[in-house]
Amino acid sequence: MSVQDMYGDFRKQFPEVTRAADAKHIKVWDKVDDETAFSWFESLAAALNDQMGDHEQHADILSIFLYFERKLQSREDDVRRCIDVSFVETLFWQVKPEPAAKVWAMMPKPMQQLYLSFHGRAPTA
């Protein structure tokens, strides 16, 4: 699986959050297409950050985390790097501590490790 394959697959599986991520992505990149797939996952993280304060969205966030946990098992370095650099590193940006703590607790351990490797601490510390 390539980053572009994951991008297309994600868009099919999660159409609602995809629309929110597209809106964020267009503000920065002026378009949404396969060429900007790697950076689109940063826009996805930003859209999730916006939703973290909404308790009703937590089920969707958990489903998305589980999706990426499965994709991290890929042998494709580009896919793993995309999840790490474009998605995980951007999560929790400017999210208040209480909602961040609730979402952090749902995040699979492999993704937490990626976050900790980059940021050096949990988003609630």
C-alpha contacts under 8 A as a table, 3 or more apart, distances in Angstrom:
res1	aa1	res2	aa2	distance
1	M	5	D	5.78
1	M	6	M	6.71
1	M	74	S	7.58
1	M	76	E	6.91
1	M	79	V	7.55
2	S	5	D	5.01
2	S	6	M	6.27
2	S	76	E	7.10
2	S	78	D	7.02
2	S	79	V	6.18
3	V	6	M	5.05
3	V	7	Y	6.01
3	V	37	A	6.88
3	V	38	F	6.58
3	V	78	D	6.52
3	V	79	V	5.22
3	V	82	C	7.13
4	Q	7	Y	4.91
4	Q	8	G	6.23
4	Q	34	D	6.10
4	Q	37	A	6.03
4	Q	38	F	7.76
5	D	8	G	5.22
5	D	9	D	6.05
6	M	9	D	4.99
6	M	10	F	5.88
6	M	79	V	7.69
7	Y	10	F	5.26
7	Y	11	R	6.23
7	Y	34	D	7.71
7	Y	37	A	6.10
8	G	11	R	5.22
8	G	12	K	6.45
9	D	12	K	5.28
9	D	13	Q	6.31
10	F	13	Q	5.13
10	F	14	F	5.92
11	R	14	F	5.46
11	R	15	P	5.54
11	R	18	T	5.77
12	K	15	P	5.90
14	F	17	V	5.93
14	F	18	T	6.07
15	P	18	T	4.88
15	P	19	R	6.36
16	E	19	R	5.46
16	E	20	A	6.93
17	V	20	A	5.07
17	V	21	A	6.17
17	V	44	L	7.55
17	V	47	A	7.28
17	V	48	L	7.81
18	T	21	A	5.00
18	T	22	D	5.96
18	T	44	L	7.17
19	R	22	D	5.02
19	R	23	A	6.32
20	A	23	A	5.26
20	A	24	K	6.55
20	A	44	L	7.63
20	A	47	A	5.89
21	A	24	K	5.14
21	A	25	H	6.02
21	A	40	W	7.42
21	A	43	S	5.16
21	A	44	L	4.58
21	A	45	A	7.84
21	A	46	A	7.32
21	A	47	A	5.31
22	D	25	H	4.92
22	D	26	I	6.03
22	D	32	V	6.46
22	D	40	W	7.71
22	D	43	S	7.27
22	D	44	L	7.82
23	A	26	I	5.35
23	A	27	K	6.62
24	K	27	K	5.40
24	K	28	V	6.98
24	K	43	S	5.68
24	K	44	L	7.91
24	K	46	A	7.47
24	K	47	A	7.00
25	H	28	V	5.41
25	H	29	W	5.84
25	H	30	D	7.26
25	H	31	K	7.10
25	H	32	V	6.78
25	H	40	W	6.21
25	H	43	S	5.29
26	I	29	W	5.10
26	I	30	D	4.30
26	I	31	K	4.90
26	I	32	V	6.36
27	K	30	D	5.85
29	W	32	V	7.45
32	V	36	T	6.83
32	V	37	A	7.99
32	V	40	W	7.76
33	D	36	T	5.80
33	D	37	A	6.62
34	D	37	A	4.96
35	E	38	F	7.93
36	T	39	S	5.54
36	T	40	W	5.99
37	A	40	W	4.91
37	A	41	F	6.92
38	F	41	F	5.99
38	F	42	E	7.77
38	F	82	C	5.98
38	F	86	S	6.64
39	S	42	E	5.32
39	S	43	S	6.96
39	S	86	S	5.98
40	W	43	S	5.02
40	W	44	L	6.32
40	W	86	S	7.80
41	F	44	L	4.74
41	F	45	A	6.27
41	F	82	C	7.53
41	F	83	I	7.51
41	F	86	S	5.51
41	F	87	F	5.18
42	E	45	A	5.09
42	E	46	A	6.33
42	E	86	S	4.70
42	E	87	F	4.98
42	E	90	T	6.18
43	S	46	A	4.98
43	S	47	A	6.21
44	L	47	A	5.05
44	L	48	L	6.27
44	L	87	F	7.14
45	A	48	L	5.04
45	A	49	N	6.10
45	A	87	F	5.46
45	A	88	V	7.28
45	A	90	T	5.87
45	A	91	L	5.26
46	A	49	N	4.96
46	A	50	D	6.43
46	A	90	T	6.93
46	A	91	L	6.82
46	A	93	W	7.56
47	A	50	D	5.20
47	A	51	Q	6.58
48	L	51	Q	4.95
48	L	52	M	6.15
48	L	61	I	7.16
48	L	91	L	7.55
49	N	52	M	5.28
49	N	53	G	8.00
49	N	91	L	6.28
49	N	92	F	5.66
49	N	93	W	6.70
49	N	94	Q	7.74
49	N	95	V	6.29
50	D	53	G	7.04
50	D	95	V	7.73
51	Q	54	D	5.41
51	Q	57	Q	6.32
52	M	55	H	7.10
52	M	57	Q	7.01
52	M	58	H	7.04
52	M	95	V	7.30
52	M	99	P	5.89
52	M	100	A	6.87
52	M	103	V	6.93
53	G	95	V	7.77
53	G	96	K	7.94
53	G	99	P	5.28
53	G	100	A	7.97
54	D	57	Q	5.58
54	D	58	H	7.28
55	H	58	H	5.55
56	E	59	A	6.97
57	Q	60	D	5.44
57	Q	61	I	6.36
58	H	61	I	4.94
58	H	62	L	6.10
58	H	103	V	7.12
59	A	62	L	5.14
59	A	63	S	6.29
60	D	63	S	5.05
60	D	64	I	6.20
61	I	64	I	5.02
61	I	65	F	6.13
61	I	103	V	7.86
62	L	65	F	5.01
62	L	66	L	6.16
62	L	106	M	6.31
62	L	107	M	7.09
63	S	66	L	5.12
63	S	67	Y	6.17
64	I	67	Y	4.98
64	I	68	F	6.39
65	F	68	F	5.21
65	F	69	E	6.09
65	F	107	M	6.22
65	F	108	P	6.84
66	L	69	E	4.92
66	L	70	R	6.34
66	L	108	P	7.15
67	Y	70	R	5.39
67	Y	71	K	6.45
68	F	71	K	4.81
68	F	72	L	6.05
68	F	83	I	7.14
69	E	72	L	5.17
69	E	73	Q	7.07
69	E	108	P	6.72
69	E	110	P	7.05
69	E	111	M	6.94
70	R	73	Q	5.58
70	R	74	S	7.64
71	K	74	S	5.44
71	K	79	V	7.44
71	K	80	R	7.44
72	L	79	V	7.36
72	L	80	R	5.45
72	L	83	I	7.39
74	S	77	D	7.76
74	S	79	V	7.11
74	S	80	R	7.00
75	R	80	R	7.94
76	E	79	V	5.45
76	E	80	R	6.51
77	D	80	R	5.15
77	D	81	R	5.93
78	D	81	R	5.06
78	D	82	C	5.97
79	V	82	C	5.10
79	V	83	I	6.28
80	R	83	I	5.24
80	R	84	D	6.15
81	R	84	D	5.00
81	R	85	V	5.74
81	R	86	S	7.68
82	C	85	V	5.37
82	C	86	S	5.15
82	C	87	F	6.74
83	I	86	S	5.81
83	I	87	F	4.98
83	I	88	V	6.08
84	D	87	F	5.84
84	D	88	V	5.03
84	D	89	E	6.22
84	D	111	M	7.77
84	D	114	L	6.16
84	D	115	Y	7.64
85	V	88	V	6.29
85	V	89	E	5.47
85	V	90	T	7.68
86	S	89	E	6.41
86	S	90	T	6.62
87	F	90	T	5.56
87	F	91	L	6.56
88	V	91	L	5.30
88	V	111	M	6.86
88	V	114	L	6.97
88	V	115	Y	5.96
89	E	114	L	7.69
89	E	115	Y	5.77
89	E	118	F	6.78
89	E	119	H	7.58
90	T	93	W	6.07
92	F	95	V	5.12
92	F	100	A	6.33
92	F	123	P	6.35
95	V	99	P	7.05
95	V	100	A	5.99
96	K	99	P	6.01
96	K	100	A	6.08
97	P	100	A	5.00
97	P	101	A	5.95
97	P	123	P	7.27
97	P	124	T	5.12
98	E	101	A	5.23
98	E	102	K	6.59
98	E	124	T	7.63
99	P	102	K	5.21
99	P	103	V	6.34
100	A	103	V	5.24
100	A	104	W	5.83
100	A	123	P	6.56
100	A	124	T	6.30
101	A	104	W	5.00
101	A	105	A	6.21
101	A	123	P	7.38
101	A	124	T	5.71
102	K	105	A	5.38
102	K	106	M	6.89
103	V	106	M	5.21
103	V	107	M	6.46
104	W	107	M	5.13
104	W	112	Q	7.71
104	W	122	A	7.90
104	W	123	P	7.58
107	M	111	M	6.57
107	M	112	Q	6.39
108	P	111	M	5.53
108	P	112	Q	6.34
109	K	112	Q	4.88
109	K	113	Q	6.11
110	P	113	Q	5.12
110	P	114	L	6.48
111	M	114	L	5.06
111	M	115	Y	6.28
112	Q	115	Y	5.03
112	Q	116	L	6.06
112	Q	122	A	7.92
113	Q	116	L	5.03
113	Q	117	S	5.96
114	L	117	S	5.12
114	L	118	F	6.48
115	Y	118	F	5.39
115	Y	119	H	5.96
115	Y	120	G	7.61
115	Y	121	R	7.89
115	Y	122	A	7.49
116	L	119	H	5.17
116	L	120	G	4.70
116	L	121	R	5.26
116	L	122	A	6.23
117	S	120	G	5.65
119	H	122	A	7.50
121	R	125	A	6.38
122	A	125	A	5.50
